[in-house]
Every structure is written in C-alpha cells, then in structure tokens.
Amino acid sequence: MQPKPFSYLFSISYFGARFKGWAKQPEQPTVEGKLERVLRFVLGERPFTLIGSSRTDSGVSCKKGYVQLFVEEEIDFRPLLPSINAHLGGEIRLEGVEPIARDFNLIQSVHQKTYRYFFASPQDFHPFASSWVAAVSFSNALAQMQEIGRLFVGRHNFKAFCQPSATKLNYEREVESLSVFEVRDMPSSFAPSQVYGVEVVGKGFLHHQVRKMVYAIWNWNAVQIQERLENPEGDWIPVPTAPAHGLVLWDTELEKKS
C-alpha cells in the first residue's frame, strides 16, 4: 500500500504581509507553517503532508494558488473547510477542495502564473494602503513604462534580472505577456487617488525576477534593459528589487490530470 494514498487539491489565498514567505522557517511565521499547524489541529492524529504550487517570498500575497494534501485515509474535507478557515484567522483561506489522483504532480502541472504589482507615488499616501500598494518614487511616465515593459516579453536569459544562485544553471524563462496600467477599482477608501499596476504572465519565474523587472520599468530606459537581456553574463551592477508588499500572485492555472 502506498504511504498516504489519498490526495486532495485545495485552492488558497493569503495576505503575505503577515508572513515571512510560504516555506517553513524556524521561529518565523510562514504560510506553510500556519497551514500545517491548523490542519494538524483539525485533523487530530491523522498524519498528512502538503506541498504548495508556489513558494512566495516574505511579504508577497496570493489571490489564487493551490495546495496538495496527502493523507492515509479518505476524508470529506468539505464540511471541515469552515473550521479550517476559522482557525486560519482570515490571513489564509482555503477556497475549495477536490479529490485528485495520488500521482498528480502539482508543481509540474502549473500551466501559467499571473503576478500583479501595485504601486503609487508616496505623495499623499495613506499608511493603511501600504499593506497592498507600494509607495515608491518612479522616473518614467505611464506610456514609457508600457513601452519599456514590452521589452521583457518573450524567451530571454533573465540572469541580470533575478537573484542568481550558485546552484542555478538555467536562467531562461518566457514572459508571455506584460502590461502596465492604471488601476481604477481599488476596493478601499484608503487607496491613493492614482494607483498603477504591472501584470506579468508566464509559466514560472526566477527568484525576485518580477520585482526586479518592475524596478527597471519604473526607472530605466530601453537601452539599459536591452543590454542586460542581450548580455546577461555581463559584470552588471545588480538591479534593485521592488518592495515585496506590492506583489500579488494573482492567478495560477493548472493542467489537471485525472
């Protein structure tokens, strides 16, 4: 018999400002850590393991991601969801659940991720908006940001626009689309009068890639971006990283298997 032969797929959202990222860390509040504690409390003695579709950084929020849970016995989670969400305290929410094949590979089944980054000028910025909008100074106007952002679309070596790692060998990624726009439907009276968004779509991204591209869109010209994309191994000064709290994993699409 397989260990933990039953598998369930949950959709998840969470407010990243409360956590030091997804992955468990000693003595630190993380999404994975809190989710495990709550599930252990609700499920009692029944053992389980879980994996997430994305390992977001500290401060990054998620509007739609997925969690795969493995258990040793069949469980009807639908009546348990209200109790699970109550104990998650509103910072994390499991939106739905369905049984999924034990051999379903969540990580490999991610078809597309959409990130959105929200930002505004620091002028007249209310502190209550800082949990989901970054207050930043930026040099480029909206039209310039839209034009510059298009340079990132396509398959490139993004080594100059990420946090390199000694163990990382492949820095090629494909940005399927990138748009910069004015946000007109922020659901808060504390929202700045003018909020902008950057939406980036692709199958996967490198560490800090989206946030470094956003900084470049704010402040750099086309030549600065093109030369780093064309010569990613150059001895470049590291691209500054945009603050984490403006970034949201907006959507995750899966290629589901039976």
N, C-alpha and C positions, 0 to 999 in steps of 0.2 A: 504493500500500500504506500502511495506517495505521502511524504510529510505534508501536512496542511493541504489536502487535496481540493478544498473548495476555495473559490476566488470570487471576489466582489469588486465592482468598479464604482467609485463614488466621484461625483463632480464636487469641486471645492472652491471656495473663495476665502480670502483672508486680508486683514488690514496689516500691511507689513511694518508700519511704524512701531508696532508693539513688539516686534521680534528681531532677533539677530540672524535673520535668514531662515531658510527651510531646514537645513540639516542640523541634527542634534549636536550640541556642544556642551561640555561640562560647565555647570553652574551658569548657563546662559538661557534666556527664554527664546525658544525657537518654535516654528510651526510644527515640525515633525515631533519634537519633544512633547509639546502640549497635546497634540492629537493622540500620541501613544498613551499618555497618562489618562486622558479621558476615556479612551477605548478600553484600557485596562480596568478602569473603574466600572464602566458599564457592562463589560463582558465577564467580569469576575475572573474565575480561574481558567477560562478558555484561552489557550495561547494563540498568538497571531503574529504575523509580520506584515509590514506595509512598505510600499515604495510610492514615490511621487513622480508625476510626469515632468516636473521642473524643479531645479534646486535654486530658487531665487536668492539673491543676496540680501543682506541686512537692510531693512527699510523698504524693500520693494514689495508692493502689494500684488494681489492676484484677484482678478474678477472671474476668471474661469480656468481652472486646471483640473487635474484628475489624480486620484489616489487609488491604488490597487491593494486590496487587503486579502491575505491568505489565512485561512482558518482550518481547523481539523474536522469540523462538523458543519453541516448545513445550518444556516441561520437566516431567519427572516428579519432583515435589518429595517424594513420599512416602519414597523411600529416603534423601533428603537431610535429612529432619527430625531424625534423631538427631544428625547432625553439627552442624546449625544450633543445636540446643538445647544441645549440649555446649559450643559456643563462646559461647553466651549466658550461660553460667556459673550458671544457676539463678535469676538475678534476673528474667529474662524467659523465657517459654516459649511456643512456638507449639504449640497442642494438636492441630491438624488442618489439612488443606488440601484444596481442591477447585477445579477449573477453573470460571470464571464468565465470563459474556458480557462482552466488551470494553466495551460501553456500560452495564454495570451501575454505577449511581452509589451508592457505599457510603454517603456522607453522607445523601443523600436517602432511602435505603432503611432507615434506622434507624426502627423502629416504636415501640420502647419501651426506656427505660433504667431500671434499678433501682439506686439507691445505698443503701448501708448505712453508718451511722456508729456506731462502737463507743466507749463511754466508761465510766469508772468513777471512783469517789471517789479522791482522792490518798492517803487513809489506807491504810496497809499495802500500797501499790502497789509491785510489784517492777519495777525498771528494765527488765528483759528484756521486759516486756509492753508497753513504750512504743512499740514499732515498729508495733503494730497496734491498740492501745487508747489513747485519750486520757485522761490523768489530769486531771480537771477538777473544780472546785467548782461545784455547781449548787444553786439555791434551791428548785426545785419537786420535789415528790414524783412518783412514777411516775404515779399517777392524774391529777394535774394536767397532767403533760406529755402524757399521752394525750389529754386533753380539749383542751388548747391546740393540739396538733398538728393536730387536725381542722379548725381554722380556715383552714389553708393549702390544704385540698383544694378543687379547682375551678379555674376560669379566673380569674386576677387579674392586675393590673398589679403586678409584683414589683420595681419600681424602688427601693423603700425597703429591699428585702431582697436586694441584689446590689451588685456593684461597678460603678457607672454608667460609661459610656464616651461620649465626645463624638461618636463615630460611630454609636452605637446609637440607633435610632429606635423600635423596638418592644420594650417590656418586658413584654408579655403572655405568660404561659405557663400551662399547665394542669398542676396536680398531680393525678394520677389517684387516688393513694392515699397515705396517710402513717400509719404506725403506730409506736408506741413500746412496747418490750417488754423483758423480762428475758432475757438470753442464758444458756442452760443447757448449751451444748455447745461451749464454747471448747476447742480441742484443744491445750492446753498446761498443764503443771504450774505455770507462772509466771503464769497468768491470775488476776486478782483474784477473790475469792470471789463478788463481785456485779458483773456486767458488764451494761450496758444497751445496747440498740440502737435506732436510728431508721432505719426503712426508708421511702424516698421513691421513688415511681414516677411517671414521666411520659415524654413523648416527647423533651423536651430541657429544659435548664436554663440560666439566666444565670450569668455569672461570679460565683463564690462564693455563689450562691443557696442551695444546700443547706446549706452551712456556716453561713450567717447565719440561716437558719431554725432550725437546730439550736441555735444560741446562744439565740435567742429562746425556744425551747421549754424550755431549761434554766432561764431566769432571769426571763422576762417574764410579765405577766398577759394575760388575753384583751383587755382594753381597749387596751393598748399595741400589740398586734398588729393588732387590727381598725382602729384609727385610721390606721395606716400603709397597710393594704390599701385602705381607703376613700379616702385622700388621699395617693397615692404621690408627688405632686409637692410635698408639704409640706416645709418647712425643718426636716427631722428631723436629729438627731444620728445619724451613721452607726451601723448595727448592728455590734457587734463580730463578728469572724469566728472560728468554732471552729477549733482547730488542724487542719492538713491530715492528719496521720498517722492520725487515727481514721476517715478516709473511704475507702470502697472502692466502685469501680464494680462492683457485684455481678453484674449481668447486662445483656446487650444483646440485644434481639430485632430481627431484620431481616425486612422484607418482600422476599423474594427474587424475582428476575426470571430468566427463562430466558436 
